[in-house]
């Protein structure tokens, strides 16, 4: 959580600094994305707690309100929006892309 707060603070500070130049600054905070990184994390958690490989990943995905792990395209859609003209009045924001994981 500390890293997330640091990213949000940096995003907001940069947005304030660059706004006079008509530059927007935004961030995104993905949840559990089905990538090799999460396979590695699951293996490392197995080494720490002894749960079968894959179980830690399943346990974490079970906390997601939308009921599934996100895929890279879920994150790409948000990033694409933030980089588009449709978001030209959005600045200093960090969009959480986690399928509602934090709400459960």
Biopython code that builds the backbone (N, CA, C, O; Angstrom):
import numpy as np
from Bio.PDB.StructureBuilder import StructureBuilder

atoms = [
    (1, "UNK", "N", (0.816, -1.193, 0.000)),
    (1, "UNK", "CA", (0.000, 0.000, 0.000)),
    (1, "UNK", "C", (0.860, 1.257, 0.000)),
    (1, "UNK", "O", (0.481, 2.265, -0.597)),
    (2, "UNK", "N", (2.004, 1.209, 0.658)),
    (2, "UNK", "CA", (2.885, 2.370, 0.695)),
    (2, "UNK", "C", (3.308, 2.762, -0.711)),
    (2, "UNK", "O", (3.323, 3.946, -1.049)),
    (3, "UNK", "N", (3.654, 1.770, -1.537)),
    (3, "UNK", "CA", (4.060, 2.061, -2.902)),
    (3, "UNK", "C", (2.926, 2.737, -3.655)),
    (3, "UNK", "O", (3.154, 3.694, -4.396)),
    (4, "UNK", "N", (1.700, 2.243, -3.470)),
    (4, "UNK", "CA", (0.543, 2.827, -4.139)),
    (4, "UNK", "C", (0.325, 4.273, -3.743)),
    (4, "UNK", "O", (0.021, 5.116, -4.587)),
    (5, "UNK", "N", (0.479, 4.562, -2.457)),
    (5, "UNK", "CA", (0.325, 5.941, -1.995)),
    (5, "UNK", "C", (1.421, 6.829, -2.558)),
    (5, "UNK", "O", (1.173, 7.988, -2.890)),
    (6, "UNK", "N", (2.623, 6.299, -2.666)),
    (6, "UNK", "CA", (3.729, 7.067, -3.236)),
    (6, "UNK", "C", (3.468, 7.368, -4.708)),
    (6, "UNK", "O", (3.718, 8.481, -5.171)),
    (7, "UNK", "N", (2.968, 6.384, -5.437)),
    (7, "UNK", "CA", (2.656, 6.592, -6.853)),
    (7, "UNK", "C", (1.557, 7.636, -6.998)),
    (7, "UNK", "O", (1.652, 8.522, -7.847)),
    (8, "UNK", "N", (0.515, 7.540, -6.178)),
    (8, "UNK", "CA", (-0.566, 8.534, -6.240)),
    (8, "UNK", "C", (-0.037, 9.937, -5.937)),
    (8, "UNK", "O", (-0.381, 10.897, -6.627)),
    (9, "UNK", "N", (0.785, 10.050, -4.921)),
    (9, "UNK", "CA", (1.341, 11.357, -4.565)),
    (9, "UNK", "C", (2.207, 11.929, -5.668)),
    (9, "UNK", "O", (2.115, 13.116, -5.982)),
    (10, "UNK", "N", (3.042, 11.099, -6.252)),
    (10, "UNK", "CA", (3.898, 11.538, -7.352)),
    (10, "UNK", "C", (3.060, 11.942, -8.559)),
    (10, "UNK", "O", (3.350, 12.941, -9.217)),
    (11, "UNK", "N", (2.025, 11.165, -8.845)),
    (11, "UNK", "CA", (1.133, 11.472, -9.965)),
    (11, "UNK", "C", (0.461, 12.826, -9.751)),
    (11, "UNK", "O", (0.401, 13.645, -10.668)),
    (12, "UNK", "N", (-0.040, 13.058, -8.552)),
    (12, "UNK", "CA", (-0.720, 14.322, -8.268)),
    (12, "UNK", "C", (0.245, 15.505, -8.307)),
    (12, "UNK", "O", (-0.099, 16.575, -8.810)),
    (13, "UNK", "N", (1.445, 15.313, -7.780)),
    (13, "UNK", "CA", (2.434, 16.393, -7.795)),
    (13, "UNK", "C", (2.845, 16.731, -9.227)),
    (13, "UNK", "O", (2.939, 17.903, -9.592)),
    (14, "UNK", "N", (3.085, 15.706, -10.028)),
    (14, "UNK", "CA", (3.469, 15.941, -11.424)),
    (14, "UNK", "C", (2.331, 16.595, -12.199)),
    (14, "UNK", "O", (2.570, 17.456, -13.046)),
    (15, "UNK", "N", (1.098, 16.195, -11.915)),
    (15, "UNK", "CA", (-0.056, 16.796, -12.590)),
    (15, "UNK", "C", (-0.141, 18.291, -12.279)),
    (15, "UNK", "O", (-0.392, 19.096, -13.176)),
    (16, "UNK", "N", (0.065, 18.660, -11.028)),
    (16, "UNK", "CA", (0.034, 20.075, -10.648)),
    (16, "UNK", "C", (1.158, 20.854, -11.330)),
    (16, "UNK", "O", (0.964, 21.974, -11.804)),
    (17, "UNK", "N", (2.321, 20.241, -11.366)),
    (17, "UNK", "CA", (3.497, 20.900, -11.939)),
    (17, "UNK", "C", (3.364, 21.098, -13.453)),
    (17, "UNK", "O", (3.791, 22.119, -13.990)),
    (18, "UNK", "N", (2.776, 20.129, -14.124)),
    (18, "UNK", "CA", (2.729, 20.163, -15.588)),
    (18, "UNK", "C", (1.437, 20.742, -16.160)),
    (18, "UNK", "O", (1.363, 21.007, -17.360)),
    (19, "UNK", "N", (0.423, 20.941, -15.327)),
    (19, "UNK", "CA", (-0.857, 21.478, -15.800)),
    (19, "UNK", "C", (-0.719, 22.818, -16.531)),
    (19, "UNK", "O", (-1.391, 23.015, -17.543)),
    (20, "UNK", "N", (0.120, 23.745, -16.062)),
    (20, "UNK", "CA", (0.250, 25.010, -16.791)),
    (20, "UNK", "C", (0.756, 24.839, -18.229)),
    (20, "UNK", "O", (0.593, 25.727, -19.066)),
    (21, "UNK", "N", (1.363, 23.700, -18.495)),
    (21, "UNK", "CA", (1.864, 23.409, -19.847)),
    (21, "UNK", "C", (0.868, 22.561, -20.641)),
    (21, "UNK", "O", (1.184, 22.068, -21.723)),
    (22, "UNK", "N", (-0.334, 22.400, -20.091)),
    (22, "UNK", "CA", (-1.404, 21.607, -20.724)),
    (22, "UNK", "C", (-0.999, 20.143, -20.909)),
    (22, "UNK", "O", (-1.349, 19.500, -21.899)),
    (23, "UNK", "N", (-0.259, 19.642, -19.934)),
    (23, "UNK", "CA", (0.149, 18.233, -19.917)),
    (23, "UNK", "C", (-0.590, 17.554, -18.774)),
    (23, "UNK", "O", (-0.547, 18.015, -17.633)),
    (24, "UNK", "N", (-1.260, 16.468, -19.084)),
    (24, "UNK", "CA", (-1.957, 15.707, -18.047)),
    (24, "UNK", "C", (-1.080, 14.551, -17.587)),
    (24, "UNK", "O", (-0.303, 13.990, -18.359)),
    (25, "UNK", "N", (-1.222, 14.214, -16.321)),
    (25, "UNK", "CA", (-0.466, 13.105, -15.736)),
    (25, "UNK", "C", (-1.441, 12.246, -14.945)),
    (25, "UNK", "O", (-2.120, 12.732, -14.041)),
    (26, "UNK", "N", (-1.504, 10.987, -15.287)),
    (26, "UNK", "CA", (-2.385, 10.046, -14.605)),
    (26, "UNK", "C", (-1.655, 8.728, -14.414)),
    (26, "UNK", "O", (-0.640, 8.464, -15.058)),
    (27, "UNK", "N", (-2.178, 7.916, -13.532)),
    (27, "UNK", "CA", (-1.592, 6.605, -13.294)),
    (27, "UNK", "C", (-2.666, 5.540, -13.261)),
    (27, "UNK", "O", (-3.860, 5.832, -13.307)),
    (28, "UNK", "N", (-2.224, 4.317, -13.181)),
    (28, "UNK", "CA", (-3.147, 3.194, -13.042)),
    (28, "UNK", "C", (-2.542, 2.197, -12.070)),
    (28, "UNK", "O", (-1.323, 2.062, -11.965)),
    (29, "UNK", "N", (-3.414, 1.508, -11.369)),
    (29, "UNK", "CA", (-2.986, 0.541, -10.360)),
    (29, "UNK", "C", (-3.687, -0.785, -10.647)),
    (29, "UNK", "O", (-4.839, -0.980, -10.258)),
    (30, "UNK", "N", (-2.991, -1.693, -11.327)),
    (30, "UNK", "CA", (-3.623, -2.977, -11.642)),
    (30, "UNK", "C", (-3.685, -3.881, -10.422)),
    (30, "UNK", "O", (-2.919, -3.733, -9.470)),
    (31, "UNK", "N", (-4.613, -4.812, -10.479)),
    (31, "UNK", "CA", (-4.723, -5.824, -9.434)),
    (31, "UNK", "C", (-3.935, -7.058, -9.844)),
    (31, "UNK", "O", (-2.757, -6.969, -10.190)),
    (32, "UNK", "N", (-4.586, -8.194, -9.804)),
    (32, "UNK", "CA", (-3.946, -9.462, -10.151)),
    (32, "UNK", "C", (-4.155, -9.707, -11.639)),
    (32, "UNK", "O", (-5.249, -10.064, -12.076)),
    (33, "UNK", "N", (-3.092, -9.509, -12.408)),
    (33, "UNK", "CA", (-3.152, -9.690, -13.856)),
    (33, "UNK", "C", (-2.536, -11.045, -14.183)),
    (33, "UNK", "O", (-1.441, -11.364, -13.719)),
    (34, "UNK", "N", (-3.235, -11.831, -14.973)),
    (34, "UNK", "CA", (-2.767, -13.176, -15.329)),
    (34, "UNK", "C", (-1.581, -13.071, -16.280)),
    (34, "UNK", "O", (-1.735, -13.099, -17.501)),
    (35, "UNK", "N", (-0.396, -12.949, -15.692)),
    (35, "UNK", "CA", (0.856, -12.826, -16.435)),
    (35, "UNK", "C", (1.904, -13.720, -15.775)),
    (35, "UNK", "O", (1.677, -14.230, -14.678)),
    (36, "UNK", "N", (3.046, -13.913, -16.430)),
    (36, "UNK", "CA", (4.117, -14.701, -15.810)),
    (36, "UNK", "C", (4.571, -14.144, -14.460)),
    (36, "UNK", "O", (5.057, -14.898, -13.616)),
    (37, "UNK", "N", (4.419, -12.841, -14.246)),
    (37, "UNK", "CA", (4.808, -12.272, -12.955)),
    (37, "UNK", "C", (4.001, -12.901, -11.824)),
    (37, "UNK", "O", (4.553, -13.225, -10.772)),
    (38, "UNK", "N", (2.681, -13.078, -12.038)),
    (38, "UNK", "CA", (1.854, -13.666, -10.985)),
    (38, "UNK", "C", (2.117, -15.153, -10.829)),
    (38, "UNK", "O", (1.932, -15.697, -9.740)),
    (39, "UNK", "N", (2.543, -15.821, -11.891)),
    (39, "UNK", "CA", (2.962, -17.220, -11.765)),
    (39, "UNK", "C", (4.172, -17.296, -10.840)),
    (39, "UNK", "O", (4.245, -18.164, -9.970)),
    (40, "UNK", "N", (5.114, -16.385, -11.034)),
    (40, "UNK", "CA", (6.308, -16.323, -10.195)),
    (40, "UNK", "C", (5.937, -16.006, -8.742)),
    (40, "UNK", "O", (6.444, -16.640, -7.816)),
    (41, "UNK", "N", (5.059, -15.031, -8.548)),
    (41, "UNK", "CA", (4.635, -14.674, -7.189)),
    (41, "UNK", "C", (3.982, -15.868, -6.504)),
    (41, "UNK", "O", (4.239, -16.134, -5.330)),
    (42, "UNK", "N", (3.137, -16.588, -7.241)),
    (42, "UNK", "CA", (2.474, -17.764, -6.676)),
    (42, "UNK", "C", (3.504, -18.815, -6.250)),
    (42, "UNK", "O", (3.374, -19.426, -5.189)),
    (43, "UNK", "N", (4.520, -19.018, -7.079)),
    (43, "UNK", "CA", (5.572, -19.988, -6.734)),
    (43, "UNK", "C", (6.327, -19.549, -5.483)),
    (43, "UNK", "O", (6.644, -20.376, -4.629)),
    (44, "UNK", "N", (6.615, -18.264, -5.370)),
    (44, "UNK", "CA", (7.322, -17.759, -4.194)),
    (44, "UNK", "C", (6.458, -17.881, -2.937)),
    (44, "UNK", "O", (6.966, -18.192, -1.859)),
    (45, "UNK", "N", (5.162, -17.638, -3.077)),
    (45, "UNK", "CA", (4.260, -17.800, -1.933)),
    (45, "UNK", "C", (4.195, -19.266, -1.516)),
    (45, "UNK", "O", (4.112, -19.569, -0.326)),
    (46, "UNK", "N", (4.232, -20.180, -2.491)),
    (46, "UNK", "CA", (4.274, -21.620, -2.193)),
    (46, "UNK", "C", (5.491, -21.928, -1.323)),
    (46, "UNK", "O", (5.401, -22.693, -0.362)),
    (47, "UNK", "N", (6.625, -21.328, -1.667)),
    (47, "UNK", "CA", (7.842, -21.556, -0.886)),
    (47, "UNK", "C", (7.702, -21.041, 0.544)),
    (47, "UNK", "O", (8.325, -21.580, 1.459)),
    (48, "UNK", "N", (6.900, -20.016, 0.740)),
    (48, "UNK", "CA", (6.719, -19.443, 2.074)),
    (48, "UNK", "C", (5.668, -20.163, 2.908)),
    (48, "UNK", "O", (5.855, -20.372, 4.107)),
    (49, "UNK", "N", (4.547, -20.548, 2.263)),
    (49, "UNK", "CA", (3.450, -21.108, 3.062)),
    (49, "UNK", "C", (3.121, -22.567, 2.759)),
    (49, "UNK", "O", (2.275, -23.164, 3.426)),
    (50, "UNK", "N", (3.780, -23.142, 1.762)),
    (50, "UNK", "CA", (3.601, -24.563, 1.482)),
    (50, "UNK", "C", (2.321, -24.943, 0.764)),
    (50, "UNK", "O", (2.100, -26.125, 0.497)),
    (51, "UNK", "N", (1.464, -23.969, 0.441)),
    (51, "UNK", "CA", (0.246, -24.304, -0.309)),
    (51, "UNK", "C", (0.645, -24.813, -1.695)),
    (51, "UNK", "O", (1.672, -24.402, -2.236)),
    (52, "UNK", "N", (-0.160, -25.698, -2.267)),
    (52, "UNK", "CA", (0.159, -26.194, -3.613)),
    (52, "UNK", "C", (0.287, -25.035, -4.604)),
    (52, "UNK", "O", (-0.422, -24.033, -4.505)),
    (53, "UNK", "N", (1.198, -25.193, -5.553)),
    (53, "UNK", "CA", (1.361, -24.169, -6.583)),
    (53, "UNK", "C", (0.026, -23.971, -7.291)),
    (53, "UNK", "O", (-0.615, -24.934, -7.714)),
    (54, "UNK", "N", (-0.377, -22.730, -7.413)),
    (54, "UNK", "CA", (-1.654, -22.377, -8.016)),
    (54, "UNK", "C", (-2.717, -22.036, -6.990)),
    (54, "UNK", "O", (-3.657, -21.301, -7.294)),
    (55, "UNK", "N", (-2.581, -22.561, -5.771)),
    (55, "UNK", "CA", (-3.608, -22.321, -4.751)),
    (55, "UNK", "C", (-3.607, -20.877, -4.255)),
    (55, "UNK", "O", (-4.670, -20.286, -4.061)),
    (56, "UNK", "N", (-2.425, -20.311, -4.050)),
    (56, "UNK", "CA", (-2.356, -18.916, -3.602)),
    (56, "UNK", "C", (-2.998, -17.992, -4.633)),
    (56, "UNK", "O", (-3.721, -17.060, -4.280)),
    (57, "UNK", "N", (-2.728, -18.258, -5.903)),
    (57, "UNK", "CA", (-3.314, -17.465, -6.983)),
    (57, "UNK", "C", (-4.837, -17.585, -6.954)),
    (57, "UNK", "O", (-5.544, -16.581, -7.043)),
    (58, "UNK", "N", (-5.340, -18.814, -6.830)),
    (58, "UNK", "CA", (-6.790, -19.036, -6.767)),
    (58, "UNK", "C", (-7.400, -18.335, -5.557)),
    (58, "UNK", "O", (-8.473, -17.739, -5.654)),
    (59, "UNK", "N", (-6.718, -18.406, -4.424)),
    (59, "UNK", "CA", (-7.224, -17.753, -3.216)),
    (59, "UNK", "C", (-7.338, -16.243, -3.413)),
    (59, "UNK", "O", (-8.325, -15.633, -3.001)),
    (60, "UNK", "N", (-6.338, -15.647, -4.036)),
    (60, "UNK", "CA", (-6.364, -14.205, -4.253)),
    (60, "UNK", "C", (-7.438, -13.822, -5.263)),
    (60, "UNK", "O", (-8.140, -12.827, -5.077)),
    (61, "UNK", "N", (-7.571, -14.603, -6.330)),
    (61, "UNK", "CA", (-8.594, -14.315, -7.340)),
    (61, "UNK", "C", (-9.987, -14.424, -6.728)),
    (61, "UNK", "O", (-10.904, -13.719, -7.148)),
    (62, "UNK", "N", (-10.151, -15.297, -5.745)),
    (62, "UNK", "CA", (-11.472, -15.466, -5.122)),
    (62, "UNK", "C", (-11.929, -14.217, -4.371)),
    (62, "UNK", "O", (-13.106, -14.108, -4.027)),
    (63, "UNK", "N", (-11.025, -13.277, -4.113)),
    (63, "UNK", "CA", (-11.394, -12.034, -3.433)),
    (63, "UNK", "C", (-11.840, -10.944, -4.401)),
    (63, "UNK", "O", (-12.217, -9.854, -3.970)),
    (64, "UNK", "N", (-11.803, -11.221, -5.696)),
    (64, "UNK", "CA", (-12.156, -10.220, -6.708)),
    (64, "UNK", "C", (-13.667, -10.224, -6.915)),
    (64, "UNK", "O", (-14.255, -11.265, -7.212)),
    (65, "UNK", "N", (-14.288, -9.072, -6.759)),
    (65, "UNK", "CA", (-15.748, -8.966, -6.848)),
    (65, "UNK", "C", (-16.291, -9.440, -8.191)),
    (65, "UNK", "O", (-17.357, -10.054, -8.236)),
    (66, "UNK", "N", (-15.585, -9.169, -9.283)),
    (66, "UNK", "CA", (-16.064, -9.586, -10.595)),
    (66, "UNK", "C", (-15.829, -11.065, -10.868)),
    (66, "UNK", "O", (-16.260, -11.583, -11.899)),
    (67, "UNK", "N", (-15.152, -11.746, -9.957)),
    (67, "UNK", "CA", (-15.050, -13.196, -10.013)),
    (67, "UNK", "C", (-14.041, -13.776, -10.975)),
    (67, "UNK", "O", (-14.072, -14.973, -11.261)),
    (68, "UNK", "N", (-13.145, -12.947, -11.480)),
    (68, "UNK", "CA", (-12.120, -13.475, -12.377)),
    (68, "UNK", "C", (-10.858, -12.635, -12.253)),
    (68, "UNK", "O", (-10.877, -11.493, -11.795)),
    (69, "UNK", "N", (-9.783, -13.240, -12.674)),
    (69, "UNK", "CA", (-8.512, -12.535, -12.738)),
    (69, "UNK", "C", (-8.550, -11.592, -13.938)),
    (69, "UNK", "O", (-9.181, -11.893, -14.951)),
    (70, "UNK", "N", (-7.884, -10.472, -13.821)),
    (70, "UNK", "CA", (-7.850, -9.598, -14.984)),
    (70, "UNK", "C", (-6.803, -10.083, -15.973)),
    (70, "UNK", "O", (-5.879, -10.816, -15.621)),
    (71, "UNK", "N", (-6.969, -9.663, -17.205)),
    (71, "UNK", "CA", (-6.031, -9.996, -18.275)),
    (71, "UNK", "C", (-5.394, -8.695, -18.748)),
    (71, "UNK", "O", (-5.939, -7.619, -18.505)),
    (72, "UNK", "N", (-4.245, -8.779, -19.421)),
    (72, "UNK", "CA", (-3.578, -7.551, -19.855)),
    (72, "UNK", "C", (-4.484, -6.588, -20.630)),
    (72, "UNK", "O", (-4.316, -5.373, -20.525)),
    (73, "UNK", "N", (-5.429, -7.105, -21.396)),
    (73, "UNK", "CA", (-6.328, -6.232, -22.162)),
    (73, "UNK", "C", (-7.187, -5.360, -21.249)),
    (73, "UNK", "O", (-7.565, -4.254, -21.636)),
    (74, "UNK", "N", (-7.501, -5.839, -20.042)),
    (74, "UNK", "CA", (-8.271, -5.028, -19.094)),
    (74, "UNK", "C", (-7.495, -3.767, -18.712)),
    (74, "UNK", "O", (-8.064, -2.679, -18.622)),
    (75, "UNK", "N", (-6.214, -3.925, -18.494)),
    (75, "UNK", "CA", (-5.355, -2.798, -18.137)),
    (75, "UNK", "C", (-5.126, -1.914, -19.365)),
    (75, "UNK", "O", (-5.149, -0.687, -19.269)),
    (76, "UNK", "N", (-4.907, -2.542, -20.508)),
    (76, "UNK", "CA", (-4.638, -1.790, -21.734)),
    (76, "UNK", "C", (-5.794, -0.863, -22.090)),
    (76, "UNK", "O", (-5.571, 0.237, -22.596)),
    (77, "UNK", "N", (-7.022, -1.292, -21.831)),
    (77, "UNK", "CA", (-8.170, -0.445, -22.120)),
    (77, "UNK", "C", (-8.151, 0.842, -21.324)),
    (77, "UNK", "O", (-8.462, 1.911, -21.850)),
    (78, "UNK", "N", (-7.788, 0.743, -20.055)),
    (78, "UNK", "CA", (-7.716, 1.933, -19.202)),
    (78, "UNK", "C", (-6.572, 2.834, -19.642)),
    (78, "UNK", "O", (-6.736, 4.051, -19.735)),
    (79, "UNK", "N", (-5.416, 2.242, -19.912)),
    (79, "UNK", "CA", (-4.261, 3.021, -20.346)),
    (79, "UNK", "C", (-4.562, 3.713, -21.675)),
    (79, "UNK", "O", (-4.207, 4.875, -21.872)),
    (80, "UNK", "N", (-5.216, 2.994, -22.579)),
    (80, "UNK", "CA", (-5.585, 3.575, -23.871)),
    (80, "UNK", "C", (-6.501, 4.784, -23.682)),
    (80, "UNK", "O", (-6.325, 5.811, -24.338)),
    (81, "UNK", "N", (-7.473, 4.659, -22.787)),
    (81, "UNK", "CA", (-8.359, 5.793, -22.499)),
    (81, "UNK", "C", (-7.568, 6.974, -21.949)),
    (81, "UNK", "O", (-7.722, 8.101, -22.420)),
    (82, "UNK", "N", (-6.719, 6.720, -20.951)),
    (82, "UNK", "CA", (-5.973, 7.809, -20.328)),
    (82, "UNK", "C", (-5.050, 8.514, -21.318)),
    (82, "UNK", "O", (-4.770, 9.704, -21.168)),
    (83, "UNK", "N", (-4.581, 7.787, -22.322)),
    (83, "UNK", "CA", (-3.691, 8.369, -23.328)),
    (83, "UNK", "C", (-4.458, 9.032, -24.472)),
    (83, "UNK", "O", (-3.851, 9.649, -25.347)),
    (84, "UNK", "N", (-5.772, 8.911, -24.471)),
    (84, "UNK", "CA", (-6.578, 9.424, -25.584)),
    (84, "UNK", "C", (-7.061, 10.852, -25.330)),
    (84, "UNK", "O", (-6.968, 11.374, -24.219)),
    (85, "UNK", "N", (-7.575, 11.459, -26.384)),
    (85, "UNK", "CA", (-8.173, 12.788, -26.265)),
    (85, "UNK", "C", (-9.415, 12.776, -25.378)),
    (85, "UNK", "O", (-9.806, 13.816, -24.847)),
    (86, "UNK", "N", (-10.032, 11.617, -25.215)),
    (86, "UNK", "CA", (-11.215, 11.519, -24.351)),
    (86, "UNK", "C", (-10.888, 11.821, -22.891)),
    (86, "UNK", "O", (-11.784, 12.128, -22.105)),
    (87, "UNK", "N", (-9.620, 11.737, -22.529)),
    (87, "UNK", "CA", (-9.203, 11.987, -21.148)),
    (87, "UNK", "C", (-8.421, 13.292, -21.021)),
    (87, "UNK", "O", (-7.633, 13.458, -20.090)),
    (88, "UNK", "N", (-8.638, 14.219, -21.955)),
    (88, "UNK", "CA", (-7.837, 15.446, -21.929)),
    (88, "UNK", "C", (-8.156, 16.376, -20.757)),
    (88, "UNK", "O", (-7.441, 17.353, -20.535)),
    (89, "UNK", "N", (-9.217, 16.085, -20.007)),
    (89, "UNK", "CA", (-9.541, 16.884, -18.828)),
    (89, "UNK", "C", (-9.411, 16.053, -17.552)),
    (89, "UNK", "O", (-9.953, 16.413, -16.507)),
    (90, "UNK", "N", (-8.698, 14.957, -17.646)),
    (90, "UNK", "CA", (-8.440, 14.088, -16.498)),
    (90, "UNK", "C", (-6.962, 14.224, -16.166)),
    (90, "UNK", "O", (-6.108, 13.950, -17.009)),
    (91, "UNK", "N", (-6.658, 14.642, -14.951)),
    (91, "UNK", "CA", (-5.261, 14.746, -14.546)),
    (91, "UNK", "C", (-5.137, 14.560, -13.037)),
    (91, "UNK", "O", (-6.041, 14.906, -12.276)),
    (92, "UNK", "N", (-4.014, 14.013, -12.625)),
    (92, "UNK", "CA", (-3.758, 13.792, -11.206)),
    (92, "UNK", "C", (-4.486, 12.599, -10.618)),
    (92, "UNK", "O", (-4.579, 12.467, -9.398)),
    (93, "UNK", "N", (-4.999, 11.736, -11.466)),
    (93, "UNK", "CA", (-5.795, 10.601, -11.000)),
    (93, "UNK", "C", (-5.017, 9.293, -11.119)),
    (93, "UNK", "O", (-4.166, 9.130, -11.993)),
    (94, "UNK", "N", (-5.330, 8.382, -10.230)),
    (94, "UNK", "CA", (-4.829, 7.014, -10.326)),
    (94, "UNK", "C", (-6.049, 6.112, -10.418)),
    (94, "UNK", "O", (-6.862, 6.052, -9.494)),
    (95, "UNK", "N", (-6.169, 5.417, -11.532)),
    (95, "UNK", "CA", (-7.314, 4.541, -11.765)),
    (95, "UNK", "C", (-6.968, 3.146, -11.265)),
    (95, "UNK", "O", (-5.982, 2.550, -11.699)),
    (96, "UNK", "N", (-7.773, 2.634, -10.363)),
    (96, "UNK", "CA", (-7.576, 1.284, -9.842)),
    (96, "UNK", "C", (-8.284, 0.319, -10.782)),
    (96, "UNK", "O", (-9.489, 0.422, -11.011)),
    (97, "UNK", "N", (-7.515, -0.616, -11.318)),
    (97, "UNK", "CA", (-8.046, -1.601, -12.272)),
    (97, "UNK", "C", (-7.875, -2.973, -11.625)),
    (97, "UNK", "O", (-6.897, -3.672, -11.891)),
    (98, "UNK", "N", (-8.832, -3.358, -10.771)),
    (98, "UNK", "CA", (-8.655, -4.611, -10.030)),
    (98, "UNK", "C", (-9.916, -5.456, -9.933)),
    (98, "UNK", "O", (-9.962, -6.404, -9.150)),
    (99, "UNK", "N", (-10.934, -5.131, -10.710)),
    (99, "UNK", "CA", (-12.152, -5.929, -10.701)),
    (99, "UNK", "C", (-12.929, -5.879, -9.400)),
    (99, "UNK", "O", (-13.760, -6.749, -9.138)),
    (100, "UNK", "N", (-12.668, -4.875, -8.588)),
    (100, "UNK", "CA", (-13.365, -4.756, -7.312)),
    (100, "UNK", "C", (-12.706, -5.525, -6.186)),
    (100, "UNK", "O", (-13.342, -5.787, -5.165)),
    (101, "UNK", "N", (-11.469, -5.885, -6.348)),
    (101, "UNK", "CA", (-10.758, -6.657, -5.327)),
    (101, "UNK", "C", (-10.735, -5.938, -3.983)),
    (101, "UNK", "O", (-10.814, -6.587, -2.941)),
    (102, "UNK", "N", (-10.632, -4.640, -3.986)),
    (102, "UNK", "CA", (-10.527, -3.889, -2.737)),
    (102, "UNK", "C", (-11.863, -3.699, -2.051)),
    (102, "UNK", "O", (-11.900, -3.209, -0.922)),
    (103, "UNK", "N", (-12.948, -4.063, -2.684)),
    (103, "UNK", "CA", (-14.266, -3.837, -2.107)),
    (103, "UNK", "C", (-14.832, -5.051, -1.403)),
    (103, "UNK", "O", (-15.908, -4.967, -0.812)),
    (104, "UNK", "N", (-14.154, -6.154, -1.448)),
    (104, "UNK", "CA", (-14.689, -7.377, -0.891)),
    (104, "UNK", "C", (-14.012, -7.730, 0.399)),
    (104, "UNK", "O", (-14.344, -8.744, 1.013)),
]
sb = StructureBuilder()
sb.init_structure("model")
sb.init_model(0)
sb.init_chain("A")
sb.init_seg("    ")
for serial, (resi, resn, name, xyz) in enumerate(atoms, 1):
    if name == "N":
        sb.init_residue(resn, " ", resi, " ")
    sb.init_atom(name, np.array(xyz, "f"), 0.0, 1.0, " ", f" {name:<3s}", serial, name[0])
structure = sb.get_structure()
